[in-house]
Amino acid sequence: FSSCWTCRERRIKCDERPISCNNCERAKRTCAGYDVRLIWATDERGKPVKRS
């Protein structure tokens, strides 16, 4: 994963510039950054999925 979270959500190519990428600056959006986000697997009711 190398795109910022804003570009990833918009599904556009990110130039990966530090602090704020060009796409976010041009669109006047807040660049959400490049840090890792943990996403927990849940079922359709929102309950965690058990893995064995």
C-alpha positions as CSV (number, residue, x, y, z in Angstrom):
1,F,0.0,0.0,0.0
2,S,1.6,3.3,-1.0
3,S,-1.3,5.7,-1.8
4,C,-2.6,8.0,0.8
5,W,-6.0,7.0,2.3
6,T,-7.8,9.8,0.5
7,C,-6.6,8.7,-3.0
8,R,-7.3,5.1,-2.1
9,E,-10.9,5.9,-1.2
10,R,-11.3,8.0,-4.3
11,R,-9.6,5.2,-6.4
12,I,-7.1,7.5,-8.1
13,K,-3.3,7.3,-8.5
14,C,-1.4,9.0,-5.7
15,D,2.0,10.7,-6.2
16,E,2.9,9.8,-2.6
17,R,4.3,13.3,-1.8
18,P,4.9,13.7,2.0
19,I,2.5,15.6,4.2
20,S,-0.1,16.2,1.4
21,C,-0.2,14.7,-2.1
22,N,-0.9,16.8,-5.2
23,N,-4.4,15.2,-5.7
24,C,-5.5,16.2,-2.2
25,E,-4.1,19.8,-2.6
26,R,-5.8,20.3,-6.0
27,A,-9.1,18.9,-4.7
28,K,-8.8,21.0,-1.5
29,R,-9.2,17.9,0.6
30,T,-7.4,16.9,3.7
31,C,-4.8,14.3,2.9
32,A,-5.5,11.3,5.3
33,G,-1.9,10.2,5.2
34,Y,-0.1,6.9,4.6
35,D,-0.1,5.2,8.0
36,V,-1.4,1.7,8.5
37,R,-5.0,1.2,9.4
38,L,-6.3,-2.1,10.9
39,I,-9.6,-3.4,9.5
40,W,-11.3,-6.1,11.4
41,A,-13.2,-8.8,9.5
42,T,-16.9,-8.6,10.3
43,D,-20.0,-10.4,9.1
44,E,-23.1,-8.7,7.7
45,R,-24.4,-8.0,11.2
46,G,-21.2,-6.3,12.3
47,K,-20.0,-9.1,14.5
48,P,-16.3,-10.2,14.4
49,V,-15.6,-13.2,12.2
50,K,-14.0,-16.1,14.0
51,R,-11.1,-17.6,12.2
52,S,-9.6,-21.0,13.2
